[in-house]
Amino acid sequence: MKQYFRLTSVAFALLLLCVSCLKGSDETTVTYNDKAIASFALTTLKCYHHTTSSTGADSVYTTSVTGSDYKFNIDQLQHIIYNTDSLPKGTDIAHVACNITTVNYGAVVLEGLGNDSLYYLANTSPTDSIDFSQPRKIRIYSNSGDGYTTYTVSLNIHQEDGETFTWCRMADNDATLTAFTDCRVLSLDNGIIVAGTDGTSTVFYNPLSQNESARPLLASETGTTFDADAYANVTVYDGNLYMLNAGKLMRSLDGTEWEQVSTPNLKRLIGSSTKELYGISNNNELMASKDDGQTWEVEDIDDDSSLLPTEDIAIAYRPYSTNKFVDDVLMGGYRSTESYPDDKGALLWRKTADYSTLSVAMPWLYIEVAENNIGSFLPRISSLSLFVYDGKFMAAGISDGSKVIYSSPDGGLTWKKMTSFMLPIRVTADAPLSITVDAQNFIWVVQAKTGQVWRGRLNRLGWGL
């Protein structure tokens, strides 16, 4: 309940407050004249969400927002208070209760909007409802009654829905991309590079370059061409492009100039983690390099090597949030349907890659499609892309004539088709596509034959960047 005070009565009331004091051994009384807010926190708030039913009818539902999760910065020099992490869109900030702690139990008084009214706030019992739809001024009177300090409190709220995902078309009918029969898109220096094949050779291309002479990057500038299947053997590692071409491991900063790194016994270069490159040997063994591709060693696996994928192989990794020296690595792909018609879906392998000094090498673990996992395993997806988004492993491509995105909440054990966002409507299911994620949390989709380039992001993953 708000208790109304006229300006003339506030000073009188404050004079009646008990004087805070400490008594030392000599019985000297020390009076504190502090007029400061020590902490500011919100209680539970309501958040209103608007939705549309399948019939087009509008409706609103309410959820709760835990106000204490949003920390407030108190600037004691400028006397301003604000939350650094904005509240969700739709939060009701016109009816807010808050916990205010003052130094030495100073009195908390709210200034009225557009008038000279003052309202005493019982900060020990945060039931007062305050309208924070605009910044509010709060006075803290010292308990000695010698004056007050005025703070301006602002509640920041997002103007867009954090769970909304929006696609933006970056290119359409791009002439170079339409000539590609297949491609792989890679994120490099917050931009993208496309490795594409026209069936005879591989070239590297920047579809977003404003410099026409940079399209494609290799075909005309250096005269260098690579094998037709080299596009499928490209990855990004430690800020460089790596490619396996005709048995040689090559490296480039931007796709324009290449140097030979080694001649490994590999038939496929399949990806990387923070500290390792991965490939498949000519003997169908899973290999890893810890020295930038110079030397390669056979990886331990916990099942038969015949279960290693041979088609649409992809790798994604995510660093552990609790240990910067450990990666959670997921590899997926398929075997030919002619040789293995009973395969139910993707062949998935997972590894905990520990790069610390005293680490113990961990084997790759095969994720078996068990009977109790039927219905939640990853199906066969052509043009498979594996990536990490919003902390989860995700898989995308084309399955049963439809473009799909799947998400795994448990590191690849179970999978669920995404409904919160899907691939752009104009992306077709009859042409190869490739997907990557950049450092700004944008998902990039590049499609061969149709020449489309799309970029999208979950709104809240762009906040604070």
Salt bridges, closest charged atoms under 4 A:
ASP92 OD2 - HIS95 ND1 3.01
GLU111 OE2 - ARG139 NE 2.81
GLU163 OE2 - ARG460 NE 2.54
ASP172 OD2 - ARG169 NH1 3.70
ASP172 OD2 - ARG426 NH2 2.84
GLU212 OE2 - ARG215 NH1 3.70
GLU259 OE2 - ARG251 NH2 2.97
GLU276 OE2 - LYS290 NZ 3.30
GLU276 OE1 - LYS351 NZ 3.04
GLU299 OE2 - LYS351 NZ 2.53
GLU311 OE1 - ARG380 NH1 3.87
ASP328 OD2 - ARG318 NH2 3.22
ASP328 OD1 - ARG350 NE 2.87
ASP343 OD1 - ARG335 NH2 2.81
ASP390 OD2 - LYS392 NZ 3.93
ASP390 OD2 - ARG460 NH2 2.62
